Amino acid sequence: MPKLVFCIFPYLQGLNTLDGNPHNSKYRIWGDGEEIDVYVADTGINPNHKDFTGRVTIGWPTSTSVDDDGHGTQVASIIGGINCGVAKRANIISLKICLNGQCTISYILNGCLWVKQTVQSNGRLSVINISLGAPFSSSLNDAVDDLLEAGIPAISSAGNSNKDACARSPASTPNALTVGAFNDDFAKASFSNYGPCVDLFAPGKSIKVADFSGNNRYTTKSGTSMAAPFVTGAVAALLQVLRDNGTISSPSAQAVNYTNEYIIQYALAGQLTGVNGTNLALSTSCLDN
């Protein structure tokens, strides 16, 4: 695989663990996700929050875009917020697949189909974050598989029941990256799902996020929903670097394979405690430079 370089950014709770040392004051990431499209399948996003610096657009559906719950704004700020986020220049596209905090399979399926068709039409490098879950659903897993086959990396939260993630969808989708949560001391968060369907863990305890209720407000949240967007932001940064160095130029199987391989290859192995299954923690520091 091509050689990558990293940049160093200031500390923020959660972000600082990405270099494998939660007690230092820096984190490292490959790039900033410039001109990469990140689709956030969630409760909507407050596009006016200062953390997004005008980079949020309304995707699907266009008629109901307001975040009436806060979850989507929180997730999006971890992916690409200028203060809270990993990929600080990525384009963030809102998919409001949940109404009043309730997410239906039909809305999720329609949202995934819209993303697939949009990316096939515009040919832009893209990634989707799905920080939600349902009991195992072959139709939901198939919809995520369709995105992967269209060259769109997909990241899913593992779930917050302290149970086997293989019983959940889309967490059980084989080629998606499914993310559990760890705390500041690299222990599995007590709530995080686990098992063979979890690919790696990321920060998920007391994470600073944008608060949807005010354009200048912030709060802290915990959950695998907060862990998955760290990986999504890292994937957006990877896509940007791989595009800029000429490795990939459009959505493809190569885009999915490279990003999945990098995330797993550079994850920290054997650092977590209390896990049942994979012992990989998201890391963006172990790179040649």
C-alpha positions as a printed NumPy array, in Angstrom:
array([[  0.   ,   0.   ,   0.   ],
       [  1.165,   3.589,  -0.581],
       [  3.072,   5.441,   2.129],
       [  1.131,   8.044,   4.089],
       [  2.115,  11.026,   6.196],
       [  0.469,  12.503,   9.245],
       [ -0.216,  15.937,  10.681],
       [ -0.461,  16.852,  14.368],
       [ -3.4  ,  18.788,  15.801],
       [ -4.198,  20.07 ,  19.289],
       [ -5.717,  17.954,  22.045],
       [ -9.43 ,  17.344,  22.463],
       [-11.127,  14.721,  24.608],
       [-11.374,  11.521,  22.566],
       [ -9.167,  12.765,  19.75 ],
       [ -6.038,  12.532,  21.866],
       [ -6.409,   8.767,  22.255],
       [ -5.96 ,   8.253,  18.515],
       [ -2.175,   8.301,  18.834],
       [ -2.254,   5.489,  21.386],
       [ -1.492,   7.755,  24.352],
       [ -4.576,   9.192,  26.057],
       [ -2.497,  11.248,  28.46 ],
       [ -0.541,  13.43 ,  26.039],
       [ -1.732,  16.683,  24.473],
       [ -1.802,  15.856,  20.761],
       [ -3.387,  13.63 ,  18.179],
       [ -2.26 ,  12.645,  14.715],
       [ -4.261,  12.137,  11.561],
       [ -3.384,  11.563,   7.935],
       [ -5.264,  14.479,   6.39 ],
       [ -8.252,  16.767,   6.847],
       [-10.794,  15.184,   4.49 ],
       [-10.935,  18.159,   2.129],
       [-13.457,  17.604,  -0.694],
       [-14.462,  14.175,   0.636],
       [-18.213,  13.672,   1.055],
       [-19.325,  12.161,   4.359],
       [-22.925,  10.982,   4.557],
       [-24.35 ,  10.929,   8.087],
       [-27.373,   8.624,   8.351],
       [-28.984,   9.826,  11.553],
       [-31.502,  12.261,  13.066],
       [-30.49 ,  15.228,  10.923],
       [-27.838,  17.871,  11.627],
       [-27.956,  21.469,  12.818],
       [-26.088,  23.012,   9.859],
       [-25.704,  26.36 ,  11.601],
       [-23.598,  25.126,  14.497],
       [-20.239,  26.889,  14.502],
       [-18.344,  23.585,  14.59 ],
       [-19.319,  22.865,  10.976],
       [-18.072,  26.14 ,   9.435],
       [-20.718,  26.007,   6.717],
       [-19.799,  22.53 ,   5.444],
       [-23.141,  20.799,   6.106],
       [-25.609,  20.265,   3.269],
       [-29.022,  18.631,   3.327],
       [-29.128,  15.354,   1.469],
       [-32.194,  13.154,   1.921],
       [-35.039,  13.843,   2.361],
       [-35.016,  17.519,   1.505],
       [-38.383,  18.177,   3.161],
       [-37.433,  17.193,   6.739],
       [-33.866,  18.096,   7.618],
       [-34.057,  19.594,  11.128],
       [-32.306,  17.628,  13.875],
       [-35.102,  17.105,  16.401],
       [-33.077,  14.833,  18.669],
       [-29.44 ,  15.993,  18.707],
       [-27.841,  12.638,  17.956],
       [-27.003,  13.421,  14.329],
       [-25.406,  16.763,  15.184],
       [-23.279,  15.054,  17.823],
       [-22.12 ,  12.336,  15.433],
       [-21.385,  14.781,  12.618],
       [-19.28 ,  16.984,  14.89 ],
       [-16.999,  14.042,  15.738],
       [-16.58 ,  13.23 ,  12.067],
       [-15.809,  16.703,  10.822],
       [-16.293,  19.462,  13.37 ],
       [-13.615,  22.147,  13.374],
       [-13.279,  21.779,  17.157],
       [-14.607,  18.296,  17.912],
       [-13.867,  16.474,  14.696],
       [-11.304,  14.282,  12.987],
       [-11.647,  15.323,   9.322],
       [-11.967,  19.061,   9.802],
       [-12.495,  20.046,   6.152],
       [-14.731,  17.214,   4.961],
       [-18.114,  17.892,   3.364],
       [-20.896,  16.66 ,   5.651],
       [-24.173,  15.552,   4.093],
       [-27.206,  14.938,   6.281],
       [-29.513,  11.945,   5.832],
       [-32.467,  12.306,   8.169],
       [-33.508,   8.684,   8.518],
       [-34.881,   9.068,  12.055],
       [-37.885,  11.138,  13.116],
       [-38.195,  12.201,  16.75 ],
       [-35.443,   9.748,  17.623],
       [-37.185,   6.799,  15.969],
       [-35.492,   5.123,  13.   ],
       [-37.435,   2.844,  10.671],
       [-35.94 ,   0.193,   8.413],
       [-37.756,   1.632,   5.397],
       [-36.25 ,   5.084,   5.972],
       [-32.785,   3.604,   6.396],
       [-33.134,   1.553,   3.207],
       [-34.374,   4.534,   1.205],
       [-31.59 ,   6.724,   2.554],
       [-28.936,   4.157,   1.629],
       [-30.39 ,   3.838,  -1.867],
       [-30.31 ,   7.621,  -2.284],
       [-26.641,   7.71 ,  -1.247],
       [-25.749,   4.936,  -3.677],
       [-27.501,   6.651,  -6.578],
       [-26.061,  10.062,  -5.7  ],
       [-22.473,   8.83 ,  -5.515],
       [-22.836,   6.789,  -8.692],
       [-24.051,   9.962, -10.388],
       [-21.465,  12.434,  -9.09 ],
       [-18.456,  10.099,  -8.883],
       [-17.124,  11.735,  -5.708],
       [-15.109,   9.876,  -3.082],
       [-17.475,   9.297,  -0.191],
       [-17.998,   7.453,   3.089],
       [-21.132,   6.824,   5.141],
       [-21.544,   6.744,   8.922],
       [-24.426,   4.716,  10.379],
       [-24.501,   5.218,  14.147],
       [-27.657,   3.258,  14.78 ],
       [-28.775,  -0.321,  15.023],
       [-31.656,  -2.739,  14.788],
       [-32.16 ,  -6.449,  15.402],
       [-30.5  ,  -8.52 ,  12.676],
       [-31.983,  -7.598,   9.302],
       [-30.793,  -9.144,   6.066],
       [-32.418,  -6.325,   4.09 ],
       [-30.509,  -3.685,   6.058],
       [-27.224,  -5.573,   5.724],
       [-27.877,  -5.989,   1.996],
       [-28.43 ,  -2.233,   1.636],
       [-25.069,  -1.542,   3.267],
       [-23.464,  -4.198,   1.065],
       [-24.841,  -2.337,  -1.953],
       [-23.069,   0.817,  -0.765],
       [-19.809,  -1.074,  -0.351],
       [-20.146,  -2.585,  -3.817],
       [-20.648,   0.947,  -5.141],
       [-17.255,   1.896,  -3.691],
       [-18.514,   3.686,  -0.573],
       [-16.844,   2.689,   2.717],
       [-19.442,   2.135,   5.448],
       [-18.918,   2.486,   9.198],
       [-21.43 ,   1.197,  11.753],
       [-21.689,   1.474,  15.515],
       [-21.597,  -1.851,  17.364],
       [-24.443,  -1.077,  19.776],
       [-24.753,  -0.321,  23.477],
       [-26.197,  -3.489,  25.049],
       [-22.951,  -5.19 ,  26.156],
       [-23.909,  -8.115,  23.919],
       [-22.742,  -9.81 ,  20.738],
       [-22.886,  -7.282,  17.891],
       [-23.548, -10.078,  15.39 ],
       [-27.183, -10.004,  16.496],
       [-27.512,  -6.417,  15.245],
       [-27.728,  -4.699,  11.867],
       [-25.938,  -3.09 ,  10.176],
       [-23.224,  -4.025,  12.717],
       [-23.22 ,  -7.587,  11.365],
       [-22.537,  -6.522,   7.759],
       [-19.301,  -8.413,   6.959],
       [-17.404,  -5.77 ,   4.96 ],
       [-18.527,  -2.696,   6.864],
       [-16.265,  -1.437,   9.65 ],
       [-18.131,  -2.071,  12.903],
       [-16.915,  -0.039,  15.864],
       [-17.135,  -0.647,  19.595],
       [-16.287,   1.877,  22.308],
       [-13.424,   2.156,  24.777],
       [-12.851,   4.639,  27.591],
       [ -9.884,   6.888,  28.38 ],
       [ -7.958,   4.041,  30.002],
       [ -8.276,   1.749,  26.98 ],
       [-10.828,  -0.504,  28.674],
       [-13.919,  -1.597,  26.779],
       [-16.758,   0.694,  27.723],
       [-19.18 ,  -1.238,  29.922],
       [-22.062,  -0.662,  27.506],
       [-20.253,  -1.539,  24.272],
       [-21.243,  -4.552,  22.235],
       [-18.445,  -6.936,  21.315],
       [-17.753, -10.188,  19.466],
       [-16.515, -11.335,  16.058],
       [-18.538,  -8.756,  14.132],
       [-16.699,  -5.86 ,  15.825],
       [-13.683,  -4.836,  13.743],
       [-12.129,  -2.372,  16.181],
       [-12.827,  -0.026,  19.076],
       [-12.634,   3.778,  19.236],
       [-13.165,   6.445,  21.932],
       [-16.75 ,   6.401,  23.163],
       [-16.893,   7.662,  26.742],
       [-17.601,  11.297,  27.693],
       [-16.848,  12.673,  24.229],
       [-17.165,  16.419,  23.604],
       [-19.688,  17.049,  20.822],
       [-21.708,  19.852,  19.27 ],
       [-25.065,  20.439,  20.954],
       [-27.935,  20.829,  18.477],
       [-29.882,  23.146,  20.773],
       [-27.575,  26.129,  20.249],
       [-25.192,  27.15 ,  17.493],
       [-22.385,  27.792,  19.986],
       [-23.172,  25.083,  22.52 ],
       [-21.289,  21.87 ,  23.3  ],
       [-21.994,  18.86 ,  25.498],
       [-20.516,  15.432,  26.252],
       [-21.961,  12.088,  25.191],
       [-21.066,   8.405,  25.442],
       [-21.879,   5.398,  23.269],
       [-20.721,   3.394,  20.305],
       [-22.575,   6.017,  18.269],
       [-19.796,   8.385,  19.342],
       [-17.069,   5.811,  18.594],
       [-18.035,   5.03 ,  14.992],
       [-17.636,   8.632,  13.733],
       [-14.001,   8.701,  14.875],
       [-13.389,   5.89 ,  12.387],
       [-15.495,   7.619,   9.736],
       [-13.434,  10.784,  10.115],
       [-10.23 ,   8.773,   9.815],
       [-11.558,   7.111,   6.651],
       [-12.438,  10.518,   5.163],
       [ -8.888,  11.688,   5.868],
       [ -7.504,   8.525,   4.27 ],
       [ -9.615,   8.993,   1.156],
       [ -8.322,  12.543,   0.811],
       [ -4.678,  11.474,   1.071],
       [ -5.134,   8.513,  -1.282],
       [ -6.782,  10.843,  -3.801],
       [ -4.078,  13.486,  -3.467],
       [ -1.253,  10.981,  -3.969],
       [ -2.942,   9.521,  -7.053],
       [ -3.821,   6.113,  -5.628],
       [ -7.59 ,   6.455,  -6.12 ],
       [ -9.73 ,   9.016,  -7.89 ],
       [-13.328,   7.809,  -7.668],
       [-15.555,   5.413,  -5.738],
       [-14.348,   1.855,  -6.285],
       [-13.688,  -1.486,  -4.648],
       [-10.119,  -0.258,  -4.237],
       [-11.317,   2.739,  -2.213],
       [-13.186,   0.446,   0.178],
       [-10.394,  -2.115,   0.393],
       [ -7.599,   0.396,   0.959],
       [ -9.42 ,   2.3  ,   3.688],
       [-10.519,  -0.862,   5.498],
       [ -7.002,  -2.291,   5.29 ],
       [ -5.337,   0.882,   6.563],
       [ -7.701,   1.251,   9.499],
       [ -7.13 ,  -2.349,  10.602],
       [ -3.403,  -2.469,   9.802],
       [ -2.57 ,   0.619,  11.855],
       [ -4.922,  -0.103,  14.75 ],
       [ -3.25 ,  -0.716,  18.101],
       [ -3.322,  -4.429,  18.945],
       [ -3.536,  -5.878,  22.432],
       [ -3.963,  -2.538,  24.212],
       [ -7.563,  -2.903,  25.369],
       [ -8.865,  -4.627,  28.47 ],
       [-12.227,  -6.256,  29.028],
       [-12.908,  -7.089,  25.393],
       [-14.468, -10.311,  24.141],
       [-13.257, -10.675,  20.577],
       [-11.052,  -8.296,  18.62 ],
       [ -8.486,  -6.3  ,  20.58 ],
       [ -7.834,  -3.482,  18.127],
       [ -8.063,   0.218,  18.982],
       [ -8.294,   2.937,  16.327],
       [ -4.939,   4.628,  15.846],
       [ -3.705,   7.17 ,  13.313],
       [ -0.121,   7.539,  14.474],
       [  1.746,   4.391,  13.404],
       [  2.65 ,   5.662,   9.957],
       [  5.815,   6.037,   7.936],
       [  6.732,   9.676,   7.498]])
